[in-house]
Amino acid sequence: MGLVTTKEMFAKALGSDYAVGAFNVNNMEIIQGIVDAAKEEKAPLILQVSAGARKYAKPAYLVKLVEAAIIDTGLDICLHLDHGEDFDICRKCVDDGFTSVMIDGSRYEFEENIRVTKEVVDYAHDHGVVVEAELGKLAGIEDAVKVDARNATFTDPEEAAEFVARTGVDSLAVAIGTSHGAYKFKGDPYLDFERLKEIHGLIPETPLVLHGASTVLPEFVARCNKYGGNIPGAQGVPEDMILEAVKHGVCKVNIDTDLRLAMTAEIRRHFMEHPEDFDPRKYLGPARDAIKGMVSHKIRNVLNASGRQ
């Protein structure tokens, strides 16, 4: 047991019928809920940390909480930096013990994205750490990622092949229609599967990553709203679309919004039904259970990864 990279995880998932869940973490209860579900489901696991999470919880706390989760569960876990904005933050996370980092150079022009990504790849590989990069821009708002619909662009398949060849990146996040946050589609959900198939056909050995892949289950939106929330019209990626993407090279599926909804819905419910409670354990305990339930659902029904560790 210990901190591991995604190399073996993705080697097993590539060309199979399942993907590895990458769940964003911010505090102890979220981590505990996720790892307890993964252990119960015998599923491979990536815990990922965003810039916002590093600012909120501080890197040292997050690393030690993940190490504690490994000791508690006996799981092999990949600790991944989500949306690293530059070389410095990627280098810092490598030095702090992360086993995987993402350099998000999607805001740059193609050649500059290659340059920045290659710099991170060279440093990370020298330290035994794997690298994810992004080509194309996902719309939406989640944590520090803010891209409006006008500036969102789908990944070009030919550029994807060139990008991987020139950078040596280990996995590639592609833009095919998903977006960050709880409002992923204004109309009917749509993912460009033909584009995904073309990308996978050109780089069949490269694990692909689907960002913005929360399904924003209506029952959890309704539960939040029932207990005082205000989240009208939230819409995520239908589960059958994620299952279809997994058939065409997607080995890693990022999930954050669904965890937030599950936790918030449970905390709101508890406060409405038990206004006398002020002990954080009284509401964070059930919230942790809600996280576990959501992750178990994802592993079984969206990632199809139960029993694949």
Secondary structure as a PSIPRED ss2 file (coil, helix, strand):
# PSIPRED VFORMAT (PSIPRED V4.0)

   1 M C   1.000  0.000  0.000
   2 G E   0.000  0.000  1.000
   3 L E   0.000  0.000  1.000
   4 V C   1.000  0.000  0.000
   5 T C   1.000  0.000  0.000
   6 T C   1.000  0.000  0.000
   7 K H   0.000  1.000  0.000
   8 E H   0.000  1.000  0.000
   9 M H   0.000  1.000  0.000
  10 F H   0.000  1.000  0.000
  11 A H   0.000  1.000  0.000
  12 K H   0.000  1.000  0.000
  13 A H   0.000  1.000  0.000
  14 L C   1.000  0.000  0.000
  15 G C   1.000  0.000  0.000
  16 S C   1.000  0.000  0.000
  17 D C   1.000  0.000  0.000
  18 Y C   1.000  0.000  0.000
  19 A C   1.000  0.000  0.000
  20 V E   0.000  0.000  1.000
  21 G E   0.000  0.000  1.000
  22 A E   0.000  0.000  1.000
  23 F E   0.000  0.000  1.000
  24 N E   0.000  0.000  1.000
  25 V C   1.000  0.000  0.000
  26 N C   1.000  0.000  0.000
  27 N C   1.000  0.000  0.000
  28 M H   0.000  1.000  0.000
  29 E H   0.000  1.000  0.000
  30 I H   0.000  1.000  0.000
  31 I H   0.000  1.000  0.000
  32 Q H   0.000  1.000  0.000
  33 G H   0.000  1.000  0.000
  34 I H   0.000  1.000  0.000
  35 V H   0.000  1.000  0.000
  36 D H   0.000  1.000  0.000
  37 A H   0.000  1.000  0.000
  38 A H   0.000  1.000  0.000
  39 K H   0.000  1.000  0.000
  40 E H   0.000  1.000  0.000
  41 E H   0.000  1.000  0.000
  42 K C   1.000  0.000  0.000
  43 A C   1.000  0.000  0.000
  44 P C   1.000  0.000  0.000
  45 L E   0.000  0.000  1.000
  46 I E   0.000  0.000  1.000
  47 L E   0.000  0.000  1.000
  48 Q E   0.000  0.000  1.000
  49 V E   0.000  0.000  1.000
  50 S C   1.000  0.000  0.000
  51 A H   0.000  1.000  0.000
  52 G H   0.000  1.000  0.000
  53 A H   0.000  1.000  0.000
  54 R H   0.000  1.000  0.000
  55 K H   0.000  1.000  0.000
  56 Y H   0.000  1.000  0.000
  57 A H   0.000  1.000  0.000
  58 K C   1.000  0.000  0.000
  59 P H   0.000  1.000  0.000
  60 A H   0.000  1.000  0.000
  61 Y H   0.000  1.000  0.000
  62 L H   0.000  1.000  0.000
  63 V H   0.000  1.000  0.000
  64 K H   0.000  1.000  0.000
  65 L H   0.000  1.000  0.000
  66 V H   0.000  1.000  0.000
  67 E H   0.000  1.000  0.000
  68 A H   0.000  1.000  0.000
  69 A H   0.000  1.000  0.000
  70 I H   0.000  1.000  0.000
  71 I H   0.000  1.000  0.000
  72 D H   0.000  1.000  0.000
  73 T H   0.000  1.000  0.000
  74 G C   1.000  0.000  0.000
  75 L C   1.000  0.000  0.000
  76 D E   0.000  0.000  1.000
  77 I E   0.000  0.000  1.000
  78 C E   0.000  0.000  1.000
  79 L E   0.000  0.000  1.000
  80 H E   0.000  0.000  1.000
  81 L E   0.000  0.000  1.000
  82 D E   0.000  0.000  1.000
  83 H E   0.000  0.000  1.000
  84 G E   0.000  0.000  1.000
  85 E C   1.000  0.000  0.000
  86 D C   1.000  0.000  0.000
  87 F H   0.000  1.000  0.000
  88 D H   0.000  1.000  0.000
  89 I H   0.000  1.000  0.000
  90 C H   0.000  1.000  0.000
  91 R H   0.000  1.000  0.000
  92 K H   0.000  1.000  0.000
  93 C H   0.000  1.000  0.000
  94 V H   0.000  1.000  0.000
  95 D H   0.000  1.000  0.000
  96 D H   0.000  1.000  0.000
  97 G C   1.000  0.000  0.000
  98 F C   1.000  0.000  0.000
  99 T C   1.000  0.000  0.000
 100 S E   0.000  0.000  1.000
 101 V E   0.000  0.000  1.000
 102 M E   0.000  0.000  1.000
 103 I E   0.000  0.000  1.000
 104 D C   1.000  0.000  0.000
 105 G C   1.000  0.000  0.000
 106 S C   1.000  0.000  0.000
 107 R C   1.000  0.000  0.000
 108 Y C   1.000  0.000  0.000
 109 E C   1.000  0.000  0.000
 110 F H   0.000  1.000  0.000
 111 E H   0.000  1.000  0.000
 112 E H   0.000  1.000  0.000
 113 N H   0.000  1.000  0.000
 114 I H   0.000  1.000  0.000
 115 R H   0.000  1.000  0.000
 116 V H   0.000  1.000  0.000
 117 T H   0.000  1.000  0.000
 118 K H   0.000  1.000  0.000
 119 E H   0.000  1.000  0.000
 120 V H   0.000  1.000  0.000
 121 V H   0.000  1.000  0.000
 122 D H   0.000  1.000  0.000
 123 Y H   0.000  1.000  0.000
 124 A H   0.000  1.000  0.000
 125 H H   0.000  1.000  0.000
 126 D H   0.000  1.000  0.000
 127 H C   1.000  0.000  0.000
 128 G C   1.000  0.000  0.000
 129 V C   1.000  0.000  0.000
 130 V E   0.000  0.000  1.000
 131 V E   0.000  0.000  1.000
 132 E E   0.000  0.000  1.000
 133 A E   0.000  0.000  1.000
 134 E E   0.000  0.000  1.000
 135 L E   0.000  0.000  1.000
 136 G C   1.000  0.000  0.000
 137 K E   0.000  0.000  1.000
 138 L C   1.000  0.000  0.000
 139 A E   0.000  0.000  1.000
 140 G E   0.000  0.000  1.000
 141 I E   0.000  0.000  1.000
 142 E E   0.000  0.000  1.000
 143 D C   1.000  0.000  0.000
 144 A C   1.000  0.000  0.000
 145 V E   0.000  0.000  1.000
 146 K E   0.000  0.000  1.000
 147 V E   0.000  0.000  1.000
 148 D C   1.000  0.000  0.000
 149 A H   0.000  1.000  0.000
 150 R H   0.000  1.000  0.000
 151 N H   0.000  1.000  0.000
 152 A C   1.000  0.000  0.000
 153 T E   0.000  0.000  1.000
 154 F C   1.000  0.000  0.000
 155 T C   1.000  0.000  0.000
 156 D C   1.000  0.000  0.000
 157 P H   0.000  1.000  0.000
 158 E H   0.000  1.000  0.000
 159 E H   0.000  1.000  0.000
 160 A H   0.000  1.000  0.000
 161 A H   0.000  1.000  0.000
 162 E H   0.000  1.000  0.000
 163 F H   0.000  1.000  0.000
 164 V H   0.000  1.000  0.000
 165 A H   0.000  1.000  0.000
 166 R H   0.000  1.000  0.000
 167 T H   0.000  1.000  0.000
 168 G C   1.000  0.000  0.000
 169 V C   1.000  0.000  0.000
 170 D C   1.000  0.000  0.000
 171 S E   0.000  0.000  1.000
 172 L E   0.000  0.000  1.000
 173 A E   0.000  0.000  1.000
 174 V E   0.000  0.000  1.000
 175 A C   1.000  0.000  0.000
 176 I C   1.000  0.000  0.000
 177 G C   1.000  0.000  0.000
 178 T C   1.000  0.000  0.000
 179 S E   0.000  0.000  1.000
 180 H E   0.000  0.000  1.000
 181 G C   1.000  0.000  0.000
 182 A C   1.000  0.000  0.000
 183 Y E   0.000  0.000  1.000
 184 K C   1.000  0.000  0.000
 185 F C   1.000  0.000  0.000
 186 K C   1.000  0.000  0.000
 187 G C   1.000  0.000  0.000
 188 D C   1.000  0.000  0.000
 189 P C   1.000  0.000  0.000
 190 Y C   1.000  0.000  0.000
 191 L C   1.000  0.000  0.000
 192 D C   1.000  0.000  0.000
 193 F H   0.000  1.000  0.000
 194 E H   0.000  1.000  0.000
 195 R H   0.000  1.000  0.000
 196 L H   0.000  1.000  0.000
 197 K H   0.000  1.000  0.000
 198 E H   0.000  1.000  0.000
 199 I H   0.000  1.000  0.000
 200 H H   0.000  1.000  0.000
 201 G H   0.000  1.000  0.000
 202 L H   0.000  1.000  0.000
 203 I C   1.000  0.000  0.000
 204 P C   1.000  0.000  0.000
 205 E C   1.000  0.000  0.000
 206 T C   1.000  0.000  0.000
 207 P C   1.000  0.000  0.000
 208 L E   0.000  0.000  1.000
 209 V E   0.000  0.000  1.000
 210 L E   0.000  0.000  1.000
 211 H C   1.000  0.000  0.000
 212 G C   1.000  0.000  0.000
 213 A C   1.000  0.000  0.000
 214 S C   1.000  0.000  0.000
 215 T C   1.000  0.000  0.000
 216 V C   1.000  0.000  0.000
 217 L C   1.000  0.000  0.000
 218 P H   0.000  1.000  0.000
 219 E H   0.000  1.000  0.000
 220 F H   0.000  1.000  0.000
 221 V H   0.000  1.000  0.000
 222 A H   0.000  1.000  0.000
 223 R H   0.000  1.000  0.000
 224 C H   0.000  1.000  0.000
 225 N H   0.000  1.000  0.000
 226 K H   0.000  1.000  0.000
 227 Y C   1.000  0.000  0.000
 228 G C   1.000  0.000  0.000
 229 G C   1.000  0.000  0.000
 230 N C   1.000  0.000  0.000
 231 I C   1.000  0.000  0.000
 232 P C   1.000  0.000  0.000
 233 G C   1.000  0.000  0.000
 234 A C   1.000  0.000  0.000
 235 Q E   0.000  0.000  1.000
 236 G C   1.000  0.000  0.000
 237 V C   1.000  0.000  0.000
 238 P C   1.000  0.000  0.000
 239 E H   0.000  1.000  0.000
 240 D H   0.000  1.000  0.000
 241 M H   0.000  1.000  0.000
 242 I H   0.000  1.000  0.000
 243 L H   0.000  1.000  0.000
 244 E H   0.000  1.000  0.000
 245 A H   0.000  1.000  0.000
 246 V H   0.000  1.000  0.000
 247 K C   1.000  0.000  0.000
 248 H C   1.000  0.000  0.000
 249 G C   1.000  0.000  0.000
 250 V E   0.000  0.000  1.000
 251 C E   0.000  0.000  1.000
 252 K E   0.000  0.000  1.000
 253 V E   0.000  0.000  1.000
 254 N E   0.000  0.000  1.000
 255 I E   0.000  0.000  1.000
 256 D C   1.000  0.000  0.000
 257 T H   0.000  1.000  0.000
 258 D H   0.000  1.000  0.000
 259 L H   0.000  1.000  0.000
 260 R H   0.000  1.000  0.000
 261 L H   0.000  1.000  0.000
 262 A H   0.000  1.000  0.000
 263 M H   0.000  1.000  0.000
 264 T H   0.000  1.000  0.000
 265 A H   0.000  1.000  0.000
 266 E H   0.000  1.000  0.000
 267 I H   0.000  1.000  0.000
 268 R H   0.000  1.000  0.000
 269 R H   0.000  1.000  0.000
 270 H H   0.000  1.000  0.000
 271 F H   0.000  1.000  0.000
 272 M H   0.000  1.000  0.000
 273 E H   0.000  1.000  0.000
 274 H C   1.000  0.000  0.000
 275 P C   1.000  0.000  0.000
 276 E C   1.000  0.000  0.000
 277 D C   1.000  0.000  0.000
 278 F C   1.000  0.000  0.000
 279 D C   1.000  0.000  0.000
 280 P H   0.000  1.000  0.000
 281 R H   0.000  1.000  0.000
 282 K H   0.000  1.000  0.000
 283 Y H   0.000  1.000  0.000
 284 L H   0.000  1.000  0.000
 285 G H   0.000  1.000  0.000
 286 P H   0.000  1.000  0.000
 287 A H   0.000  1.000  0.000
 288 R H   0.000  1.000  0.000
 289 D H   0.000  1.000  0.000
 290 A H   0.000  1.000  0.000
 291 I H   0.000  1.000  0.000
 292 K H   0.000  1.000  0.000
 293 G H   0.000  1.000  0.000
 294 M H   0.000  1.000  0.000
 295 V H   0.000  1.000  0.000
 296 S H   0.000  1.000  0.000
 297 H H   0.000  1.000  0.000
 298 K H   0.000  1.000  0.000
 299 I H   0.000  1.000  0.000
 300 R H   0.000  1.000  0.000
 301 N H   0.000  1.000  0.000
 302 V H   0.000  1.000  0.000
 303 L C   1.000  0.000  0.000
 304 N C   1.000  0.000  0.000
 305 A C   1.000  0.000  0.000
 306 S C   1.000  0.000  0.000
 307 G C   1.000  0.000  0.000
 308 R C   1.000  0.000  0.000
 309 Q C   1.000  0.000  0.000
